Amino acid sequence: MIKLYGAIASPYVARVVMYAKLKGVDLPLTEPPGGMAGIKSPEYLKLNPMGKMPTLEVDGQGIGESSIICEYLDDVYPQKSGLPADPIGRARSRLVARIVDIYLAQHVGPLFRQMNPEKRDQAAVDAAGKEIAKAYGYIEHAMDSGPFCVGKTPTLGDCALGTTTSMMHQVLAAGNFGIADPVGSGRLATWWKAVQGHAVCAAVIDEHHTAFGGFLKMMAGRK
Ligand SMILES: N[C@@H](CCC(=O)N[C@@H](CS)C(=O)NCC(=O)O)C(=O)O
């Protein structure tokens, strides 16, 4: 019995949801043990001691980390892989997801703390803007001629980058930081157009966008 725990407002959860849908695997989001706000509950921490979403529960065992969950889904549902067929393509797609995790997302998150212009640390915003632009440069280098990250269909890299890019756009717009859109032109713009034009990717991004918008509003209300 497989269950996916998390909320679609999380780009990491949305990554897994998109990946499963692209594979044609029915994997609805389930309320975590300990309740929706309970990713720090003892029940949840037993499955994923990192206390983060998503977590996949497989016969009572917990698996954390979105990309690991995606690759697990490929192992148990190999009929339609979510990775390109050739080894270099697979490496490129995985590389995009890895760059998102270690070079991009960590610079988008801190901008949440800079939303209020009156309390803003402009030096921190400028530094984040530079790092985000650098990360998209690395990502562009990992892509092939596309239009998706690798080839003509979406794979793991697109699931990771698509959901995180959507979140980044929302954060940049909500904060009005004056940071230029790093996917505004060239290969990255072609990629973003392809993702937005793909029915499955667009539907998941839309759902994530709405939920994340609600999260931003809630944060703004707390200021
Ligand atoms: N590297 C993890 C990141 C997961 C993550 O950071 N999830 C966030 C939600 S977007 C979370 O659960 N945060 C709660 C916390 O850190 O306490 C993955 O790929 O699954």
The ligand as an SDF file (V2000), in Angstrom:
LIG
                    3D

 20 19  0  0  0  0  0  0  0  0999 V2000
   14.8770   18.1740   -0.2380 N   0  0  0  0  0  0  0  0  0  0  0  0
   13.5180   17.9590    0.1870 C   0  0  0  0  0  0  0  0  0  0  0  0
   12.9290   19.3030    0.5490 C   0  0  0  0  0  0  0  0  0  0  0  0
   11.5310   19.1870    1.1430 C   0  0  0  0  0  0  0  0  0  0  0  0
   11.1070   20.4800    1.8260 C   0  0  0  0  0  0  0  0  0  0  0  0
   11.9390   21.3260    2.1770 O   0  0  0  0  0  0  0  0  0  0  0  0
    9.7870   20.6030    2.0580 N   0  0  0  0  0  0  0  0  0  0  0  0
    9.3120   21.7650    2.7710 C   0  0  0  0  0  0  0  0  0  0  0  0
    7.9860   22.2560    2.1840 C   0  0  0  0  0  0  0  0  0  0  0  0
    8.2600   23.1050    0.6590 S   0  0  0  0  0  0  0  0  0  0  0  0
    9.0180   21.3630    4.2000 C   0  0  0  0  0  0  0  0  0  0  0  0
    8.4990   20.3040    4.4580 O   0  0  0  0  0  0  0  0  0  0  0  0
    9.3630   22.2380    5.1390 N   0  0  0  0  0  0  0  0  0  0  0  0
    9.0570   22.0720    6.5270 C   0  0  0  0  0  0  0  0  0  0  0  0
   10.2540   22.2360    7.3860 C   0  0  0  0  0  0  0  0  0  0  0  0
   11.3700   22.3550    6.8760 O   0  0  0  0  0  0  0  0  0  0  0  0
   10.0720   22.2640    8.5830 O   0  0  0  0  0  0  0  0  0  0  0  0
   12.7340   17.2540   -0.9280 C   0  0  0  0  0  0  0  0  0  0  0  0
   13.1870   17.2800   -2.0900 O   0  0  0  0  0  0  0  0  0  0  0  0
   11.7070   16.6120   -0.6430 O   0  0  0  0  0  0  0  0  0  0  0  0
  1  2  1  0
  2  3  1  0
  2 18  1  0
  3  4  1  0
  4  5  1  0
  5  6  2  0
  5  7  1  0
  7  8  1  0
  8  9  1  0
  8 11  1  0
  9 10  1  0
 11 12  2  0
 11 13  1  0
 13 14  1  0
 14 15  1  0
 15 16  2  0
 15 17  1  0
 18 19  2  0
 18 20  1  0
M  END
$$$$
